[in-house]
Amino acid sequence: MPVMSGIESARAIRKLEKQSRTKGSIIIALTGLAAASDKVEAYEAGIDLFMVKPVSFKQLESTMKEYALIGEGT
């Protein structure tokens, strides 16, 4: 990303949510980084799901639907 990384973006979103006391957004990382340390860093930053490319459209669609339903229930 040109201005900040996905990890930095997630941290910024979580900080804003905490400051404004709003309900947490669902953050799904779609990345080419597959190391275990990348995954740990993502979850520590507040990312809800870490998906490693390549990802099929069907897999992405299914995941987004699942998380949309979770979001509706919270």
C-alpha positions in Angstrom: 0.0 0.0 0.0 1.4 3.4 -0.9 1.0 5.2 2.4 1.0 2.6 5.1 1.1 -1.2 5.3 -1.9 -3.4 6.1 -0.5 -4.0 9.6 -0.2 -0.2 10.1 -3.7 0.3 8.7 -5.2 -2.3 11.1 -3.5 -0.7 14.1 -4.8 2.7 13.1 -8.3 1.4 12.6 -8.3 -0.4 16.0 -6.9 2.8 17.7 -9.7 4.9 16.2 -12.3 2.3 17.2 -11.0 2.3 20.8 -10.9 6.1 21.0 -14.4 6.5 19.6 -15.7 3.4 21.5 -17.3 2.0 18.3 -17.9 -1.6 17.5 -14.9 -3.3 15.9 -14.8 -3.6 12.1 -13.9 -7.0 10.6 -10.4 -6.8 9.0 -9.4 -9.5 6.6 -5.8 -9.4 5.3 -5.2 -10.7 1.8 -1.5 -11.1 1.5 1.4 -12.8 -0.2 3.3 -13.0 3.1 3.0 -16.6 4.5 5.6 -16.7 7.3 4.3 -17.6 10.8 5.7 -14.3 12.1 3.7 -12.4 9.6 0.5 -14.1 10.7 1.3 -13.4 14.4 2.0 -9.7 13.7 -1.2 -9.4 11.8 -3.3 -10.9 14.6 -1.5 -8.7 17.2 -2.4 -5.7 15.1 -6.1 -6.5 15.3 -6.6 -8.3 12.0 -9.4 -10.9 12.3 -8.5 -13.2 9.4 -5.2 -13.7 7.5 -5.6 -15.1 4.0 -2.5 -16.0 1.9 -2.6 -15.5 -1.9 -3.4 -17.0 -4.2 -7.0 -17.1 -3.1 -9.8 -18.2 -5.4 -12.9 -16.0 -5.9 -15.0 -18.8 -4.4 -12.9 -18.9 -1.2 -12.9 -15.1 -0.9 -16.7 -14.9 -1.5 -17.3 -17.7 1.1 -15.1 -16.0 3.7 -16.7 -12.6 3.2 -20.2 -14.0 3.5 -19.2 -15.9 6.7 -17.8 -12.7 8.2 -20.8 -10.6 7.1 -23.1 -13.0 9.0 -20.8 -12.8 12.1 -20.9 -9.0 11.9 -24.7 -9.0 11.7 -24.9 -11.1 14.9 -22.7 -8.8 17.0 
